[in-house]
Amino acid sequence: MQSTMNLLDEALKVAPIPEWTKKLHLSRDAIAGAKSKGRLTPVIAGGLAIELNQDPARWIALATLESAPDSPAKEALLRKLQKTRTW
């Protein structure tokens, strides 16, 4: 399954971080902070997805899952999503 870091990698092929922060109306450190945490917030993921002509709902959902605490329910959901063709 992809992660929001994959979306960020695609975005950085198009433009550098300062350009994205300006375009998405983010603070200077928002994307750099997300990058250091290894996951994007749902807001950043959705904004990047729209700008890259990708499905924002998918990336927002994935960012939400990434930020959820580890639990058996989260692991079960991730396994089910991996079996679907849309994820």
Buried (B, 14 or more C-beta within 10 A) or exposed (E): EEBBBEBBEBBBEEEEBEEBBEEBEBEEEBBEEBBEEEBBBBBBBBBBBEBBEBEBEBBBBBBEBBEEEEEEEEEEEBEEBEEEEEB
